[in-house]
Amino acid sequence: MTNKTADRDAIRHGKITEKPLRKLPAYPTWAIKLTMAITGLLFGLFVLVHMVGNLKLFMPMHDGQYAIDVYGEFLRTMGEPIFPRESILWIFRIVLLVSLVLHVYGAFALHGRASRSRGKFRRTNLIGGLNSFTTRTMIVTGLVLLLFIIFHILDLTLGVQPAASELFEHGAVHANMVASFSRWPVTIFYIVAMVVLFLHLSHGIFLAISDLGITGRRTRAVLLFISYLVPAIVMIGNIILPLSIAVGWVQ
């Protein structure tokens, strides 16, 4: 903060200063919040679509092929013959990777700025309940989800052991899921990660609503309901998948 009508005698005696209280950040806070809101909503849309696609695990076989294997091949061949094989899929992956980097950077940048602004003082008198819990644990739940994403890619995308099963085979989506989720420690980790995803995503969507400037009372009420409904659907759908395999309902 700069005092434009400074008292020169006061400045000379060190009572006030014309210097800013802190260095101007490279990126304004509003821009980082807007970026996090957009990337967070993008991730929310992705996990919803990803869950719906994975539910093809329960569909019957067609022409001797598992429905989820047909779906996986469709993702790899999107755009053919205009675009090369897997090119569209890689565009989606790159967009998600860039969004992830921006989202993680924004989270730590905002957390650091908030900590420096508060100094030794800490947030008090929060309302309490689930909303306050998710507010306090956004960094923690975000780190858990980051570890889950890394494990998930190593397990079912790249097939890197020991994250992946020894039976992993590229392109065999159904067989890979069955082999992976037949391991109870992996299934339990996925279930815990989905509960964490619900906590992080529900609060993240609500924050995005505010950061995007949506202020209408009825609109906010509807979007608040959606911010819990969508993550709950994603959580339940993604828990049913590994649990069904682990208990032997899907083989």
N, C-alpha and C positions, 0 to 999 in steps of 0.2 A: 504494500500500500504506500503510495506517495502523497505527501502533504503538499498540495499546490500553493497553499497560502501559509507557508511556514513562517514561524517567528524566528528570525535570525539569531536573536539572543538565546532563545531556548535551544536552538540547534547547536550553538557554540558551546553551551554548557552541558550538552549531551542528554537533554531531557526528551527530545524528539529527534527523529531522523527523516531524511528525505529518501533513504534507501528502501527498496522493497523489502517486505518481511521475509520473503522467500524467493528463490530463483524461479523465473517463469518456466513451466514445464515445456518439453518439446511438443507434446500433444495435449490439447485441452481436455479437461475431464469430460465435458459433454460429448466430445468426439469418441472417446474411449467407451463411454456408456452406450452411445448409439451403436458402435461397432459390436459390443457385447450383446446388445439386444437383438440385433439382426442375426449374428452368428448363432446365438442361443436359440432363436426361433427356427433357424435353419436346421440345427441339430434336432430340435423337437419334431419337426416335420420328417426328418430322415429316420429317426428311431420308430416313428409311427408307421411309415411306409415299410421299413425293414421288418418290423414285427408282422405286419399283414402278409408280406411275402413269405416269411418263415412259417406262417401258419399252413402253408401248402404242404407241410410235413404230414398233416392229417388227411389230405385228399387221397383218393384212391389212385392206383397206377393207371396210366394211359398208354396203350400200345407197348406194354412191357417196360415202361419207364416210370420212375417215381415223379410225381408232380413237381416236387421241389427241385429235382434235377433238371427238369424241363425249364423251370423258371430260372435256374442258375445259368443254363445255356442261353436263354433269351437275353439275360443281362450282358453276357459276353458277346453276343452277336447283334446287339442293337445298332442300327444305322447301316448294316451291311445291305447291299454292296457299295453304297456311296462312301461309307467310312470304313477304315480297316477294322478288323476284329478287335474287340475290347477297347477301341479308341474312346467311345462314349463313356464306357465304364471308368476309364482312366481319367476322363475329364471330371466326372463326379468325385472320384477319389482325390484328385488334386484340389478341387474346390473345398472339399471337406477338410483336407489337411491344412490348407491355408486358413480356413475358418477356425480350425482347432488352435493353430499357432496364435492367431489374433485374439482368440477368446482367452487362452491361458495367459498371454502377455497382459491383456486388459485386466484380468482378475488380480494378478499380482501388482500391477501398477496402481490400481484403485485401492487395493488393500494397503499398499505402502503409503500412499498419499493420506489415506484416512488415519493410519497410525501416527504419521508425523504431525498431522493437524491436531489430533487429540492429545498428543504428548503423553504425559503420565496419567491422564484422565481416561477412564473407560466408559463404555456405554452402560447406562443404568436405566432403571424404570421402564424397561421394555414391557409390552403388554403381557407376554408370557404365552405358553401354549406352543403348538406346532410351528406357527409362523416365526416366533422368536427363536425357536430351536434351529430351524432351517437357516435363519439369518446368521446366527452365530457360527454355523458349521458349513457355510458355502465353500470355503477354501478346502476344508477337510473332505467333504463329499466330492468336490471337484477333483482332488488328487486321487481319491479312490477310483473315480470313474476313468481318470487318465490311465491308471494302472490296469484297469479292466479292459480298456480299449486296446492297449498294447498286448495284453494276454490274448484277447479275442482274435486279434490279427494273426498273432503267432500260432494260435490254436487252429482256427477254421479257415484262414485265408492262405497263410504261408506254409502251414504244416511243420513248424519248427518244434522239435522235441527239446525238452520234456513237456512243453506246454501242449503240444499236439499229441494225439495218440500215435502209437507205432503203426496203426493200420491206415493212417492218413493217405489219401489218394487225391491228387488235384482233379477237380471237376466233379468228384463224387460227393455231392452235397449231403444227400441222405445218409450214406454210409459213414461219412465223416462226423456228422452230428450224432449218430447212434454210437459210434466208437468213442467220441469225446465225452458225451453225457452219460455213458455207462460207468464212468468213473465218478463215484459219489463226491469226492473232494471238489472236483470241477463243477459238478451240479450245484453244490452248496455255495461255492464262490459266485456262480452266476446268479443264484437266487438272492444272495446278500447284495450283489451289485445292482440288481434290479430294484431292490428296496431303496438303496442309496440314490439310484437314478430318479425314483419317484420324488424323494425329498428335494433333490437338487433341481429337477426340471420344474416341479410345481412352483417353487419359489422363484426360479429363474424366469418363468413365463410371466408371473405377476410383476416382477421388476421390469421386464421388457415392456409391459403395458404402460407403466409409469414413465419409463425413459423415452418411449415413443410419443409421449404427450397426450395419451388418451385420458381425458378427465371427466367425461360424461358419467353421471352417477349410475344410470341403468346399464350403460355399456360396460363400465368397469365391473359391475356386479355380475353380468353375464360372462365376461372374460375371466373373472376370478373363479367362477364355477368351472369354466373350461380348463383353467390352469390346474385344477385338481382332477378333473374328469379324464383328460387326455393322458397325463402321466399314469393315472391309475389303470387305464386300459392297457397302456404299454407295459406296465409292471406285471399285470395279471397274465397278459398274453405271453410275455417273455419268460415268465416263471413256469407256465403250463408246459412249454416246449421241452426244457431239459428235465423237468420232473416226470413227464410222461415217458420219456426214454429211460430214466433212472429206475422207475418202478416196473418197467417192462411192458407198458401199454403200447409203445411203438418199438418195433424191432426191425 
